[in-house]
Amino acid sequence: MMVESGPNGVGANGLPYMDEDEKESSRGKMIGLVVVLLTIPRIVGFLIAWAIAHFGSSIQYTLRIRALGDDMGYLYTGAVVFTFMVSFLNKFPVVYKGQVIKDGSGNLSSNMQIFKVLAAPGSQPLPYVVLEDEGTVGEYNRANRSLHHFNENVASVIVNIVLAGRVFAFPVFILVCIFSFGRLLHQIMYAEGGYGKHGLGFAVSQLVDTILEGLVLFIAIVSFSGWAF
């Protein structure tokens, strides 16, 4: 589809106009962002997990890890691989999103897919179809977008809760409560305030997710090394 810039930088297809240089620049930035999102939160999460293990009931935690069995490190390492994969699958589309939707596009950024209207061959292409973002319908759409985002990430959270909870029962209980608060905040602020207002809830829930993953990784390390903390 030929896209030309129109009023206010909107292309003929209804999306923000971006030339090829802008798209290439955005692609590089988004790749960098994905790398940062996949590494820095995990480093922070692991350090917090270490602090929980070190300053908590460390002797009890060590005994529980040893009671799991000599080869359980493989299970826990596999879980870390799985949760990293879930995270990658959720963040990789950002590379392409940045070439379709500009920063500062507001609620347009809530769209997970961009649809087209089928037209007869040779007819003028119609603008793309996106979610309604105004009024109560917009709030409904964003509330469901938040729900879908939860569904995208919950598999790794469940795995981490079950496995980390075998050793760190009380800390995991506290983390689940914080995670739940973050997700509630995410949905309410997303629906009521629009795109961007959900950021705090997103940050809280994502941090807890990485801490849980850090606990699972910590168990794997201790299981393999025999290290007592």
N, C-alpha and C positions, 0 to 999 in steps of 0.2 A: 504494500500500500504506500503510495506517495504521500509524504507528510510535509506540509508546509507550515511555517510559523504564521499564526493568526494573532488576533488581539490578546494582549496580556501573556504572550508566550505560549499560547495553547495551539497545538497542532490541529490539522483538519480532522484527525481521528479522535479529537476530544481529550487527548492526553497532553501533558506538558511537552512542549517542543524541545528536542535535544538534537544537536547536530552530531556528526560522527566523532568529532574531537571531544565533545562533552561526554559522550557515551564511553569512549576509551578511557578518559580521565576518571570517570565514575567507576568503571570496572576495576581499575587499579586500586582506587581508594577502598572499594568494597571488599576486594580480596584481602587487603591489609586489615580491614575491620574484622573479617571472619577469623583471620589468624589470631588477632588480639582476643576476640571473644572466646576462642577455643583454648587459649593458653592462660591468660592472666587470671580470670576467675578461678581456674582450676588450681593455680599456684596458691592463691589466697585461700581457697577452700581446703586445700591439703594442710596448709599451715594452721588453720583453725582446727582442723581435725586432729592434728598433732597435739595442739594445746589441750584439746578435750581429753585425749588419751593420756597425756603427760601429767596434767594437773588434776585430773579426775581420779577415779578409783583404779589406779594403774595396775595394782597387783591383781585385782579381780578381773580386769580386762585381759591381762596376760594369761591368766588361768583359763578364761573362757576361750581365748584364741587357741591355746594348746589343746583344749578339749574338743575342738572342732575336727581334729584329725590331721595327719601329716600331709595329705595331698589336697586339702581344701583350698590351699593357696591358688590352685588352678581355677577353681570355681569362682573365687573372688576376683582374680585377674580377668577371667572371662567376662564377669559382670562389668568391670571397668571398661573393657573394650566395647561391650554392648552399649553402655551409657554414653561413651564418647561418640559412637556411631549415631545414636539418636540425636545428640547435640549437633553433630556435623550436618545431618540431614535437615535439621531445622534452620541452620544458619546459612548453608550454601546458597539457597535461592536468593539471598540478599545480593549476591554478585550480579544477578540479572535484574533484580528489582531496581537497583540503582541506575540501570540503563533505560528504564521504562518510566519510573516515577521519581521526580526530583525531590531533594530535601526541601522541607517547607511546604509540601503539597497538602498538608493537613489530613483530613479524613480520607482522602484518596489513597493514602498509604495503607489503609485498612484492607484493601482489596488483595485477596490471595491469588485470584485469577482475573484475567481480563478477557471478556467475551466479545465475539463479533456477531453481527447479524448476517445471516445468509442472504445473499442477493442474487438475482438472475445474472448469468454471464453477460458481461459487457455493460452492466449498469453501474452507476456511481456508488462506490463503497460507502457505507454508512459509518458514523462514529462508533467506537467500541462501547460496550455496555459494562457499567460498573455498578457497585452497590449504591443505593440511595443513602445519603448521609445527612439528610435534613429531618428535623422533627422527631416524632416518636418512632417512625420507621427507621430512621438512622440510629437511634438509641438501641432499638431492637437488633439491628444488624451488628452493631458493635458489641453488644452483650453476647451475641452468639459467636462473634469473632474471638472474643476472649475465651469462651467455652472451647472453641476449636483449638485455640492455642494451648489450652490445658491438655486436651486430648493428644496433641502432638508431642507433649513432653512427659506425660504421666507414666508411661511405661518404665522409663529409666528411674523415676522417683520411687515407684513401687518396688522395683528390684533392689534399689539401695536401702529402702526402709526395711525390707525383710532381712536382707543379709547383714546390714550394719546393726540392726536391732538385736541380732543374736548375741552381740558382744556389748554394745553400747545402748542398752535398753532405755534408760532414763534420758540421756542426751538426745536420742532419736525421738523420743516422745516430745521433748521441748522443740526440737527442730521441725517436727511435723506440725505442731501448733503454729509456729512462726510461718512455715510454708503456707498453711491454710489461710492465715491472715493475709499474707501477700497475694494469694490468688483471689480472695474476696475483694481486696482493695483494687486489684488489677481489673476485675470485671466491672465493679461499680464505677470506678473513675473513668474507665474506657467508655462505658455506656453514657454516663452523665456528662463527662467533660470532653470527650472526643480524643482523637489520636494525640498521643504525647502525654496526656494526663495520667495514663496508666503506667508511666515509667517507674514510679516508686514501687508499685506492686510487682512489676516485672523484675526489678533489681533484687527485691527481698526474696522472692521465690527462686530466682536463678541462683542466688548466693547459697541458699539452703540446699539446693540441688547439688551444687559443687561440694559443699561440706559433707553431705551424705556420701557422695562419690569418694571424697577424700578419706572418710572413715573406712569404706570398703577397701580402698587401695592400701590403707594403713594395715588393715587386717591381713591382706595378701602379703605385704612385705614382712610382717612379723611372722606369719606362717612359714614362709620360705626361709627366712634368716634365723629364726629362733631367738631373735632379739627380744630382750625383756626391757620394757620401758617403765 
